[in-house]
Amino acid sequence: MSTLVVYESMWGNTRAIARAVARGLGPDVPALEVGDAPPTLPAVVDLLVVGGPTHAFSMSRESTRKDAATKGAAPGQEGRGIREWLEAQPPSDQVAVATFDTRVAKVRSLPGSAAKAAARSVKRHHLGRLIAVESFYVEDLEGPLLEHEIERAEQWGATLSA
């Protein structure tokens, strides 16, 4: 099985989760920042794991990425995010898809999340078979990740590969 992890990250927390998920999936699974991801998902990919930070209860948009940059996020992240990348993918019934996000723990009970929005996008655009949706938690906007979230991400990746 060929697997690919695609993510976007503003403060590095989602990147850390994406890399942990990739480790859990297997030793040769790449975790690519969305700007480095292939414009179109290669046909050889059987499992796609895609994730990003929750912005305004959904996937980031250009405006929310610009806003994050004004609040101290790494510059240069304002372009394409997972929302735009998913929208550019052709329909497929061959790929299994899992989505994840990072969100602030103190608002975990609020309904919206980037993982859920990405899952809806996958279904709406017929991008594959949705197999899992997961959230990982940060203390505050910039982080850090809550204790044990890296380990939980690795375990989640291992369950996806099973």
Secondary structure, 3 states (H helix, E strand, C coil): CEEEEEECCCCCHHHHHHHHHHHHHCCCCCEEEHHHCCCCCCCCEEEEEEEEECECCECCCHHHHHHHHHCCCCCCCCCCCHHHHHHCCCCCCCCEEEEEEEEEHHHCCCCCCHHHHHHHHHHHCCCCEEEEEEEEEECCCCCCECCCHHHHHHHHHHHHHC
